[in-house]
Structure formats: structure tokens, C-alpha cells
Amino acid sequence: MTRDEFEQQVLGALRRIPGRQDLASRFLMPAPGFTRFVIGRNEQSAGVAALVHLDGLVDDFAKSGGIWNDLKVVASAQLPKDAVILNCSTSISPVDVSTKMGVQPIKGLLNISELIHAAGGRIKWPKFVIDQRRDYQDHQGEWGNLFERLEDEESKQTLSDILRYRLTADADYMNGYKVRLRDQYFEEFLELRREVFVDAGGFDGDTTEEFCRRHPDYEKVFLFEPSGSNMAAARVRLKEFRDIEFIQEGLSDCDGELSFDPDSGSASSVSSTSDKRIKVTTLDQAVKQPVSFIKMDLEGWELKALSGCRGHILENKPKLAISVYHSASDFREIPNFILSLNPDYRVFLRHYTQGWSETVMFFV
């Protein structure tokens, strides 16, 4: 794919009107004709519920009969035959949700992008779409430069697909993707062997466990996790593995303290609204020995943490696996920073869900 073809694909996505507009328009009408259900516990579902009478929320992983946002929770097996389902799943598995609902004996299925187009401004776009459109409009040239810098065709196609999805919330662009979280951060082109591994944002040790099982010849692991409960879980999970140093601090661009929300599981992050504080340090300060592989998933704090490990990047030239999905600008700003330190890196892009989350950029 050429840069011109990439830019034409993106332009085409912005101009495209998704299908099923007639059904979407009728879904928005107060007139009867079918029952209306939604999938996805998020702002989009709540926004639709404020505009349209909904008969319930479909969730096969929760106990039926519960209530969410004044909506009755039902299992897909309980759906009436006159049901029309609105798929508001956008983060992890919108394609799988549509596939599963598509074989139910129901009247119809819609995606959130179809309803937003039919609503003519009455339903807001998801935040990730709003932010992505703004960033692409303001920095279109940089997105083209990023495309040209990517190493292989899979990376370039991944950028086109995920960008078009983030611009439109149209899950058709993600039809070729699977949810494969266990593979995240581990690609053959990394050629991992005898690594000194830094797990930045170690959560409960899930990534370190996967790394140790896949590459048992590793030399050492440094696991950084500021949440006490997450760190306790990581210690239990990894007790059978050797040479792991657990560091209960966050990583940033300087030593100090930051406000932090510790109670959001894998999404625990720096938060200006939390009254809880964590200690932070820099990777350059905390780890003096050379490192060879750094993974970062810090819920949007990756650039700060990268600034605090510029010494390792300059001196050790480690392999990097950096999450870039938390904000639209990360796709541009993270490679710009890393390549300013080491322009010889080869850059790859891979995606591990069917939604907007879990995109990883690799530097080798």
C-alpha cells in the first residue's frame, strides 16, 4: 500500500455512510413495531437510552434480572423474536458481539455508527472518535509520515484499519481482527532471547507470566506497579518464577509523587481527581544495569515514562513494546520521541482486539 492509497482509504471512511439507515431511523422513532435492546455498558448506551425507549440491556456475562442505568439486564437467549439489538460495544469485541447476535432469532441488528448517522446529531460520537477526528484533521501530514515509517505491510494495513475504525466507530473495518490478548507484546520479529525485561505497568503480573513462560531463558525481570493490591496479586502469581524484582512505584519523567486511582484493575492510572498518592521514579534512576526489552502500558502516561528512560534508550537500544491507544496523539508523539533518540529503530504496529483498545507499537 502506498501513502496515497492509505490517505484515500481514510478519506473514504470519513465520507462513507454505513448501511441499515432505514432500520436505524425506525429504531429512533417512538412508534411500536419492535422491541429495542442495547449491548454495552458505556456512555453510548446511556446516551441512546436518554433519547429512545429501550426494553433492556443484553449481557450474557451478568445475572439476568439485574438493572443497569434503569435498564433491565437480560441474556441473549431471553430476547423476544421482535427484538432489534443495538451494538454499542466499541472497546474489545464489537465484531464477535455482532456475529453472536446475528445468529439469534431476532428482527434486526444495528451498530452504533449506523444509529449515530441516522440520528443527525442527536447522539454524540464516542470520545475516541471525537478525539481521533480532531487529531487527524490537525496532523494529517504526521499520520502520513507515520505510515511511511512503518516497517512491513501488516503494520501499514493495521494503521489504516485502526485509524478508520477510530474515525468512524464502524466495526466493519475490524472484521479481520481477533481478540488475542495473550499474544500482546510478543511478536516473532522481536527475536526475544536472554532478555533483561522491564514490565512497566505490571498490573497483576499477567504479562510477566506470559513472558517468563514463553522465554524461560530470560536473565532478569523488573516489574513496576504502583498499586499495592495489584502488586500483591503479582507476587502470588509469579512466585514460581526466578529473578523478578518487584518495584512498587510508578514510572514517570522525574522522581516524586502523583495522584493515582488504584482501584480500576488493569486500568488503574494517574488521576487528577484521586486523593490517593503514589511514588514515582524514572527507569534511568531505578534500574542501573542494561535492559534489553521494555514493555509499557501505563494508561496514557507512556510519554512521561519514556522521557524518564531516555538514558536506557540511548545507551542500550532496547526493544520496545509501547501501548499507543490511550489517546489519538500517542500514535504520533510516541514514535516521534523515540525516533528522535534512536532513528535506526524499525517500527512495527500490531493490534490485539476488535475495538479501539490494545494497539502496540514496537521498536526493534
Buried (B, 14 or more C-beta within 10 A) or exposed (E): BEEEEBBEBBEEBEEBEBBBBEBBBBBBEEEEEBBBBBBBBBEBBBBBBEEBEBBBBBBBEBEBEEEBBEBBBBBBEBBBEBBBBBBBBBBBBBBBBBEBBEEBEBBBBBBBBBBBBBBEEBBEBBEBBEBBBEBBEEBEEBBBBBBEBBBEEBBBBBBBBBBBBBBBBBBBBBEEBEBEBEEBBBBEBBEBEEBBBBBBBBBBBBBBBBBBEEBEEBBBBBBBBBBEEBBBBBBEBBEEBEEBEBBBBBBBBEEEEBEBBBEEEEEBBBBEEBEEEBBBBBBBBBBEEEBBBBBBBBBBBBBBBBBBBBBBBEEBBBBBBBBBBBBBBBBBBBBBBBBEBBEEBEBBBBBBBBBBBBBBBBBB
